[in-house]
């Protein structure tokens, strides 16, 4: 890595400052700062910084941008490891740094492969967004995947623009942002008269690039306006269900203390009774709301939960641990139980995508010593993805905790018949950092991609509702007892994204290959 930074600092210090500036600007576009509009020009300093630099120097500058951005984006990982993993600061920060290093490699690759864009500006105008999508797609799936904070997620409040996600997924929104950044970059290169960042691009090509950019973004915006009207009308005509989400705000430090189990159940029962009405059909409690093995241990507390569903005549979804007995060792799951109006368990969903080092230890068989690095690590097994839970005409597509950040998991739920997406989580681990808000924002894209309403119940927040257009209907504050109740539409029609998945990402892969290897080579 040292060679990249050695190459990067050759030349004016302004290049380093520009790369660092992009990292800061990009972070400000995400929650909690929520300055989403900054994303549309945040890459400009970096693009000028890497222009006409060597491959290694451009990679180093891009890596620097990514390092500053990713430390600013996922800084909360350090607090989680120290407070709940029992890892001292001198070990937790290096682990955070390693995660940021890994994520920054993608930014470095983007910078390295786009450093000579103005040599063939119109080709690079399409190459840059396609390359970015390929890198985001790789980050979604490589090494168990970590699609947290994709570029498109910055626009979760920009409803007109994010409607294209029902065609392209969140990747399409990311591509638009890169397109605008690159179009502005080419325009700037055509107007620039100095020598610091290389020769001036012809103004004709610069104007043509920004014109093409404007036409594409304008088309996406127009599509968004049309789709918003269409989906809103579909929501008005659709069947609906009244749903309540319950935020118990149970302190993580006492959550697993057996002495507080009854208090926890009392809290959720009390809040549910205060939130529901005779019209309420479904109540949702968060991930691991029941701090015991529901329906397997603690029969008195289990009965209280079952009775709550019966007394208020509603369906109740609650998170809890579960296990299956086998001839050898029992198999443990992070689960969600669906209880019917008759007070009987109707079904169970087991979390399919587990958090490495949070819910299982990777390569534990080969590296048993890794257990000593963390505390409170549960050894869960994955369930089967895409298993919707039926509840009298309502099919619940359940996503537990960070499963919501993986678009394929929500898609598989909808393909299995889900007409309402439900995400339950315990974000108490994140404290009062920006992580709960970042986590919540990703649910907006699952709603738009599949045109399904989303109900979210979180132990300490953010809990709330999102309609099929991606509009946030309600959102709670952090670390307070709270409830929200609303009527959600049950759309049944699919989307291109639901049917074909990440086709857009595969098209971008093909485009990158074509543009890299077709036509005359550039020096």
C-alpha positions in Angstrom: 0.0 0.0 0.0 2.9 2.3 0.7 3.8 2.5 -3.0 0.4 3.9 -3.8 0.7 6.8 -1.3 4.3 7.4 -2.4 3.0 7.9 -6.0 0.0 9.9 -4.8 2.0 12.6 -3.2 4.1 13.3 -6.2 3.0 16.7 -7.4 1.1 19.6 -5.8 -0.3 19.1 -2.3 -3.6 20.3 -3.7 -4.3 16.8 -5.2 -4.1 15.3 -1.7 -6.4 18.0 -0.3 -8.8 17.5 -3.1 -9.0 13.8 -2.5 -9.6 14.4 1.2 -12.3 17.0 0.4 -14.2 14.4 -1.6 -14.1 12.0 1.3 -15.6 14.6 3.7 -18.2 15.8 1.2 -19.4 12.3 0.5 -19.9 11.5 4.1 -22.0 14.6 4.6 -24.5 13.3 2.1 -25.5 10.3 4.3 -27.6 10.3 7.5 -27.5 11.9 10.0 -26.1 15.0 8.2 -28.6 14.1 5.3 -27.1 16.7 2.9 -28.1 14.4 0.1 -27.6 17.1 -2.6 -23.8 17.1 -1.9 -23.5 13.6 -3.4 -24.2 15.1 -6.9 -20.8 16.9 -6.9 -18.9 15.3 -4.1 -16.6 13.3 -6.5 -15.5 16.4 -8.4 -12.4 17.2 -6.3 -11.2 13.5 -6.6 -11.8 13.3 -10.3 -9.6 16.4 -10.9 -7.1 15.1 -8.4 -6.5 11.8 -10.2 -6.5 13.3 -13.8 -3.4 12.4 -15.7 -1.8 10.6 -12.7 -0.4 7.1 -13.0 -2.6 4.1 -12.1 -0.9 3.6 -8.7 -1.1 7.3 -7.8 -4.8 7.5 -8.8 -5.5 4.4 -6.8 -3.8 5.9 -3.8 -5.7 9.2 -4.1 -9.0 7.3 -4.5 -8.1 5.1 -1.5 -7.5 8.2 0.6 -10.9 9.5 -0.4 -12.5 6.2 0.5 -10.6 5.9 3.8 -11.8 9.3 5.0 -15.3 8.7 3.9 -15.7 5.1 5.3 -14.2 6.0 8.7 -16.7 8.8 8.8 -19.5 6.5 7.7 -19.0 3.4 9.8 -17.2 5.0 12.8 -19.9 3.5 15.0 -18.4 0.0 14.6 -15.7 1.0 17.1 -18.2 1.8 19.7 -20.1 -1.5 19.2 -17.0 -3.6 19.6 -15.8 -1.7 22.7 -19.2 -1.5 24.5 -20.7 -4.9 23.6 -17.8 -6.9 22.3 -15.6 -6.3 25.3 -12.7 -5.3 22.9 -10.4 -2.6 24.2 -10.0 0.6 22.2 -6.4 -0.3 21.1 -7.9 -3.4 19.4 -11.3 -2.0 18.3 -10.0 1.0 16.3 -7.5 -1.1 14.2 -10.4 -3.5 13.4 -12.5 -0.5 12.3 -9.6 0.7 10.3 -9.3 -2.6 8.6 -13.0 -2.5 7.6 -12.5 1.0 6.2 -9.4 -0.1 4.3 -11.3 -2.9 2.7 -14.2 -0.6 1.7 -11.7 2.0 0.4 -10.2 -0.4 -2.1 -13.3 0.0 -4.2 -12.9 3.8 -4.3 -9.3 3.3 -5.2 -10.2 1.1 -8.1 -12.8 3.6 -9.3 -10.3 6.4 -9.3 -7.6 4.3 -11.0 -9.8 3.3 -13.9 -11.3 6.7 -14.5 -8.1 8.8 -14.3 -7.9 9.3 -18.1 -11.5 9.9 -18.8 -11.0 13.2 -20.7 -8.9 11.4 -23.3 -12.2 9.8 -24.6 -14.8 11.9 -22.7 -18.0 10.5 -24.2 -16.9 6.9 -23.7 -15.8 7.7 -20.1 -19.1 9.4 -19.4 -20.8 6.0 -19.5 -17.9 3.9 -18.4 -17.6 5.7 -15.0 -21.2 5.0 -13.8 -21.1 1.4 -15.1 -17.8 0.8 -13.3 -19.2 2.2 -10.1 -22.2 -0.1 -10.3 -19.9 -3.1 -10.8 -17.9 -2.1 -7.7 -21.0 -1.7 -5.6 -22.4 -5.0 -6.8 -19.1 -6.7 -5.9 -19.2 -5.1 -2.4 -22.8 -6.5 -2.0 -21.7 -10.1 -2.4 -17.9 -10.5 -1.8 -16.8 -11.8 1.6 -20.4 -12.4 2.8 -21.3 -8.9 1.5 -21.6 -5.5 3.0 -23.8 -3.2 0.9 -24.1 -0.7 3.8 -24.1 2.9 2.6 -24.3 2.5 -1.2 -24.1 5.8 -3.0 -27.7 5.7 -4.0 -28.8 5.4 -0.4 -28.0 9.1 0.0 -31.1 9.9 -2.0 -33.6 8.1 0.1 -35.6 11.4 0.6 -35.4 12.3 -3.1 -38.5 10.5 -4.1 -38.6 11.5 -7.8 -35.1 10.3 -8.5 -35.3 7.0 -6.5 -38.3 5.7 -8.4 -36.0 4.2 -11.0 -35.1 1.6 -8.4 -38.1 -0.5 -9.4 -36.1 -1.1 -12.7 -32.5 -1.0 -11.6 -32.4 -1.4 -7.9 -30.5 1.1 -5.8 -27.6 0.7 -8.2 -29.4 2.8 -10.8 -29.6 5.7 -8.4 -25.9 5.3 -7.7 -25.2 5.3 -11.4 -27.1 8.6 -11.9 -25.1 10.3 -9.2 -21.8 9.2 -10.8 -23.1 10.3 -14.2 -23.8 13.8 -12.9 -20.4 14.0 -11.2 -18.6 12.9 -14.3 -20.6 15.1 -16.6 -19.8 18.1 -14.4 -16.2 17.0 -14.3 -16.0 16.9 -18.1 -17.6 20.2 -18.4 -15.2 21.7 -15.9 -12.3 20.1 -17.8 -13.5 21.9 -21.0 -13.6 25.3 -19.3 -10.4 24.9 -17.3 -7.5 26.9 -18.7 -4.7 26.0 -16.3 -2.0 23.3 -16.5 -2.2 21.9 -13.0 -4.7 19.1 -13.9 -3.7 18.6 -17.5 -4.7 20.0 -20.8 -8.1 21.6 -21.4 -10.8 19.4 -23.0 -12.5 20.8 -26.0 -15.6 22.8 -25.1 -17.7 21.1 -27.7 -17.1 17.7 -26.0 -17.6 19.2 -22.6 -21.0 20.7 -23.6 -22.1 17.5 -25.3 -21.2 15.5 -22.2 -23.3 17.7 -19.9 -26.1 17.8 -22.4 -26.2 14.0 -22.5 -26.1 13.9 -18.7 -29.0 16.4 -18.4 -31.1 14.3 -20.9 -30.5 11.1 -18.9 -31.2 12.6 -15.5 -34.2 14.5 -16.9 -35.6 11.2 -18.2 -35.1 9.5 -14.9 -36.8 12.4 -13.1 -39.7 12.3 -15.5 -40.1 8.6 -15.0 -40.1 9.2 -11.3 -42.9 11.7 -11.5 -45.0 9.4 -13.6 -44.3 6.4 -11.4 -45.1 8.3 -8.2 -48.6 9.2 -9.6 -49.2 5.6 -10.7 -48.1 4.0 -7.5 -50.0 6.5 -5.4 -53.2 5.6 -7.3 -52.5 1.9 -7.0 -52.2 2.4 -3.2 -55.5 4.2 -3.0 -57.2 1.3 -4.8 -55.5 -1.5 -3.0 -56.6 -3.5 0.1 -55.0 -2.2 3.3 -54.1 -3.4 6.7 -53.7 -1.5 9.9 -50.4 -2.2 11.5 -48.8 -1.2 14.8 -45.1 -1.2 15.5 -43.9 -1.4 19.1 -40.7 0.1 20.3 -40.0 -1.2 23.8 -36.7 0.6 24.4 -35.2 -2.2 26.5 -31.8 -1.4 27.8 -29.2 -3.6 26.1 -27.3 -4.0 29.4 -30.3 -5.7 31.1 -32.0 -7.2 28.1 -30.5 -10.7 28.6 -30.7 -10.6 32.4 -33.2 -13.3 33.5 -34.4 -11.0 36.3 -35.8 -8.5 33.7 -37.5 -11.0 31.4 -41.0 -10.5 33.0 -40.4 -6.7 32.9 -39.6 -6.9 29.2 -42.8 -8.9 28.4 -44.9 -6.5 30.5 -43.5 -3.6 28.6 -44.4 -4.9 25.2 -47.8 -6.1 26.3 -48.5 -2.7 27.8 -47.4 -0.7 24.8 -49.3 -3.0 22.4 -52.6 -2.5 24.3 -52.1 1.3 24.2 -51.3 1.3 20.5 -54.0 -1.0 19.0 -57.6 -0.4 18.2 -60.4 -2.7 17.1 -59.2 -2.0 13.5 -55.6 -3.0 14.1 -54.9 -6.4 12.5 -51.1 -6.8 13.0 -48.7 -5.8 15.8 -45.0 -6.1 15.3 -42.4 -6.4 18.1 -38.6 -6.0 17.4 -35.8 -8.5 16.9 -35.2 -10.6 20.0 -38.0 -8.7 21.8 -38.5 -11.9 23.8 -35.1 -12.5 25.6 -35.7 -16.2 25.9 -36.4 -19.2 23.7 -40.0 -18.4 22.8 -42.4 -21.4 22.9 -39.6 -23.7 24.1 -38.7 -22.3 27.5 -40.4 -19.9 30.0 -44.0 -21.3 29.5 -45.5 -18.6 31.7 -44.0 -15.7 29.7 -44.7 -17.4 26.4 -48.4 -17.8 27.5 -48.6 -14.1 28.3 -47.5 -13.2 24.7 -49.9 -15.7 23.2 -52.7 -14.3 25.3 -52.0 -10.8 24.2 -52.6 -11.8 20.5 -55.9 -13.5 21.6 -57.1 -10.7 23.9 -56.6 -8.0 21.3 -57.7 -10.2 18.4 -54.7 -9.5 16.3 -51.8 -11.1 14.6 -48.6 -10.6 16.4 -45.0 -10.9 15.0 -42.3 -11.0 17.6 -38.5 -11.6 17.4 -37.0 -14.3 19.6 -34.3 -16.9 19.7 -35.3 -20.5 18.8 -33.6 -23.9 18.5 -34.1 -27.3 17.0 -33.1 -30.5 18.8 -30.9 -32.9 16.8 -29.1 -36.1 17.5 -26.0 -34.1 18.1 -26.0 -30.5 19.3 -29.0 -28.3 19.1 -29.3 -25.8 16.2 -29.9 -22.2 17.2 -31.7 -19.5 15.1 -32.4 -15.8 15.3 -36.1 -16.0 14.5 -39.5 -14.2 14.1 -42.6 -15.9 15.3 -46.1 -15.2 13.9 -48.9 -15.6 16.4 -52.5 -15.8 15.2 -55.6 -14.2 16.6 -56.4 -17.4 18.3 -53.2 -17.2 20.3 -51.4 -20.0 18.4 -48.1 -19.9 16.6 -48.8 -19.9 12.9 -45.2 -19.9 11.5 -41.6 -18.9 12.1 -39.0 -17.3 10.0 -35.3 -17.9 10.7 -32.8 -15.3 9.8 -31.1 -16.3 6.6 -28.1 -13.9 6.3 -26.3 -13.8 9.6 -23.9 -11.1 10.8 -20.3 -12.4 10.9 -18.7 -12.1 14.3 -22.1 -10.9 15.6 -24.2 -14.0 15.1 -21.6 -16.6 14.1 -17.8 -16.9 13.9 -16.5 -17.4 10.3 -14.1 -20.3 10.0 -14.7 -21.2 13.6 -13.8 -24.8 12.8 -10.4 -23.9 11.6 -9.7 -21.0 14.0 -11.3 -21.8 17.3 -9.2 -19.1 19.0 -11.2 -16.4 17.3 -13.8 -16.8 20.0 -11.5 -15.1 22.4 -11.7 -11.8 20.4 -15.4 -11.1 21.1 -18.0 -11.5 23.8 -21.7 -12.2 23.5 -21.3 -13.9 20.1 -24.2 -16.2 19.5 -23.6 -19.3 17.4 -26.6 -19.1 15.1 -27.3 -21.1 12.0 -28.9 -19.6 8.9 -32.5 -20.2 7.9 -33.9 -20.4 4.4 -34.3 -17.1 2.5 -37.6 -16.1 0.9 -40.1 -17.8 3.2 -43.1 -15.4 3.6 -45.4 -15.9 6.6 -49.1 -16.0 5.6 -51.6 -14.3 7.9 -55.2 -14.4 6.6 -54.5 -12.9 3.2 -51.5 -10.9 4.2 -48.2 -12.5 3.4 -45.4 -11.1 5.6 -41.9 -10.9 4.1 -39.8 -10.8 7.2 -36.3 -9.4 7.2 -34.3 -9.5 10.5 -31.8 -6.7 11.4 -29.3 -6.1 8.6 -31.0 -8.4 6.2 -32.8 -5.3 5.0 -29.6 -4.0 3.4 -29.5 -6.9 1.0 -31.9 -6.3 -1.9 -32.0 -9.9 -3.0 -33.5 -11.0 0.4 -36.5 -8.7 0.1 -36.9 -9.6 -3.5 -37.0 -13.3 -2.7 -39.7 -12.6 -0.1 -41.8 -10.8 -2.6 -41.3 -13.6 -5.1 -42.6 -16.0 -2.4 -45.8 -14.0 -2.3 -45.1 -11.3 0.3 -47.4 -8.3 -0.1 -46.0 -6.5 3.0 -42.4 -6.3 4.0 -41.6 -6.3 7.7 -38.2 -5.6 9.2 -37.4 -6.1 12.8 -34.2 -5.1 14.4 -32.4 -4.3 17.6 -30.3 -1.2 16.9 -29.5 -0.6 20.5 -25.9 -1.7 19.7 -25.4 1.4 17.7 -26.1 3.9 20.5 -26.9 7.4 19.4 -24.7 7.3 16.4 -25.8 7.8 12.8 -26.0 4.0 12.2 -29.7 3.6 13.2 -30.6 6.4 10.6 -28.4 4.8 8.0 -30.0 1.5 8.6 -33.5 2.9 8.4 -32.8 4.7 5.1 -32.0 1.4 3.3 -35.5 0.2 3.9 -36.8 2.9 1.6 -35.1 1.2 -1.4 -36.6 -2.2 -0.6 -40.0 -0.5 -0.7 -39.4 1.1 -4.1 -37.6 -1.9 -5.7 -40.6 -4.2 -5.0 -43.4 -1.7 -4.6 -44.3 -3.0 -1.2 -45.0 -1.1 2.0 -42.5 -1.6 4.8 -43.2 -1.8 8.5 -40.1 -1.5 10.8 -40.0 -2.3 14.5 -36.7 -1.5 16.3 -36.0 -2.0 20.0 -34.6 1.5 20.5 -35.5 3.0 17.2 -35.9 4.0 14.4 -39.3 2.4 14.1 -41.8 3.4 11.4 -43.5 2.9 8.1 -42.6 3.4 4.5 -45.1 3.3 1.6 -44.5 1.7 -1.8 -43.3 5.0 -3.3 -40.5 5.1 -0.7 -42.2 7.9 1.3 -41.5 7.7 5.1 -45.0 7.8 6.7 -43.8 7.7 10.3 -40.5 7.4 12.2 -39.8 7.3 15.9 -37.0 9.0 17.9 -34.2 7.0 19.5 -34.2 5.5 23.0 -37.8 6.2 24.0 -40.8 3.9 24.5 -43.0 4.6 21.5 -45.6 3.1 19.2 -46.8 3.9 15.7 -50.0 2.7 14.0 -51.1 3.3 10.4 -52.9 1.7 7.5 -50.6 0.2 4.8 -51.6 -0.7 1.3 -51.1 -4.3 0.1 -49.9 -4.1 -3.5 -49.7 -7.3 -5.4 -48.2 -6.2 -8.7 -44.5 -6.9 -9.3 -41.8 -4.8 -10.7 -39.1 -5.3 -13.3 -36.5 -5.5 -10.5 -38.5 -8.0 -8.6 -38.8 -10.2 -11.7 -35.3 -9.9 -13.1 -33.2 -8.9 -10.1 -29.9 -7.2 -10.7 -30.1 -7.2 -14.5 -29.0 -3.6 -14.6 -25.8 -4.5 -12.7 -25.1 -7.3 -15.2 -25.7 -4.8 -18.1 -23.2 -2.5 -16.5 -20.6 -5.3 -16.2 -21.0 -6.0 -19.9 -20.7 -2.3 -20.7 -17.5 -2.0 -18.7 -16.0 -4.9 -20.6 -16.9 -3.5 -23.9 -15.7 0.0 -23.2 -12.4 -1.2 -21.7 -11.5 -3.6 -24.5 -13.3 -2.4 -27.6 -12.0 0.3 -29.9 -8.5 1.9 -30.1 -6.4 1.9 -27.0 -5.4 5.1 -25.2 -2.1 5.8 -23.8 
